[in-house]
Amino acid sequence: MEDELNLVEVSLREIQASDGQGAQIMILGEVGGSRAFAIYIGFHEMDALDRALHGKETPRPLTHDLVLNAIEGMGGELTRVIVDDLQDDTYFGKLAVRAPDGEEKLIDCRPSDAMVLAARRQAPIFVASHVLESVGRSPSEEDFG
């Protein structure tokens, strides 16, 4: 997978609660590099991401907790998350899960959900180089909101 897409490691640099028009933004930045890009996310995803980043628990499992509980309950492990495509201004992602037999399984997901799971498990985040090349900007070019 990594060879096929030529993946670049990124980190979640920040989340912004509103861009003035009611949209939330998460900013991913290249590890060891200067390029960064924004992904618009919904309020509920931003709230879940904020809770995950700050280690806040809820009395009962929410959807993201359910996904992790299901993966781990079946003997799997979230190893990384990947933003692997961009089509018509929509980002696509994958969860990389190591199955009990050691094989890596890729599960389609929204990048916003992937970031919540990555934050909960401190899993690394990768982006396909073709995506980063098309949207990544250096700090002098950044204007995320």
N, C-alpha and C positions, 0 to 999 in steps of 0.2 A: 504494500500500500504506500509506504513512505517513498519508495523509489518511483512508483508510478506517478505520484502527484508532486514530487519534489517539495516536501513540507518544510515550513519555516516555523520555528518556535516563537510564540508570542506570549505576552502576559496581559492580564486584565489590568489596565492602568487606572481606570476610574469609571464610575457610573455617575451620570448626571440626571438628577431627578426630573428636570423639565428643560426643554429647549425654548421655552416661551410660547410654544404652540401646543402644549399638552403631551409632547412625546418625550420618552425617556431614552437615554443614549448610554451605551457602554462603549468604551474606547479600548481597543486592543492595540498593543504596540509590540514591535519586533524586539525580541530578546537579543541584546548585543548589537542592535541597529537603531536607526532613527525613524523608520517608517511607522506610521500608526493609521488606524482607520476607525470609523464609528459605525456601529450597528444600532438602528432604532429598535427599541423593545417596548413591550407593553408595561403598564403600571404593575400588574401582578407579577410579571417576570422580574421587574426591577426590585420589587419588594422581596421576592424570594431570594434574589441574588444578594441583596443587602443583608438579609438574615443569615445567609450562608457565609458571607464574608466576615460577619461579626460573631459567628458561632451561636446565634440565637436559635433555641429550640422551641417547638410548639408542643402543646400538651398531647396532641395526636398527630400521627404522620400526615403530611401533606403529599401532593402528587409526586414531587421530586424525591421525597423520602421513600415513597412507595416504590419508585423505580429502583433506587439503590437497594432497598430491602429485597426486592425481587431478584436483582442481579446477584447480590451476595448470598441470598437464601438458596440459590441454585448453585452455589460454589464458584461464581464468577467474580471478577475483579475489574473495576473501571481502571484502565491503564492510561488513557489519554482521551482528549476530545479534539475534533478536527472540524475546521470550517473549510469545506472542500469545493464549494462552487458558489457562483453568483450569477443569477439569471433574472433579467428584468427587475433589477434593484432588490431582489430577494436572495438572502444568503441561505446556504444549505449546510448542514452539518452531519457529523457522525459521532457516535459514542464508540470507542474502541474498548471492547470487553474481552478479557482473557477468560476463556471457558475452562472448566476443570481439566480438560484434556490438554491444555496449553495453547490451543488454537485461538487466534485473535478473530473475534466476530465484530463486524461493523454494523451498527444499528442507526438507521436514519433518524434524525432529530432536528429540531430547530436549534440554531446556535445559542439562543438565549437560554433554553433549557439545558443545553450542554454546559454552559458556563456555571449555572447553579450547581450542577453535579460535580464539575471540576473543582469548584470552590469548597464544596462539602468534603471532598476527598483529596484535596491538594493535588489533583491530577494535572499533568502538563497540558498545555493548549497549543495546537498547531494550526496553521493555515496553509492552504495550497499556494505555492509561489505564484501561480497565474492569477489568483485572487488578490494577493498582496500587491503584485505588480500593477494591477488595474485600479486599485483603490488606495493603496498606501501613499501617505504624504509625509514629508519630512516636517519637523517642528516649525520651520519657518512658513510652511504652507498650511499648517493646521488651523482650522476654524470650525470647531465642533459644536459651538453653541454657547 
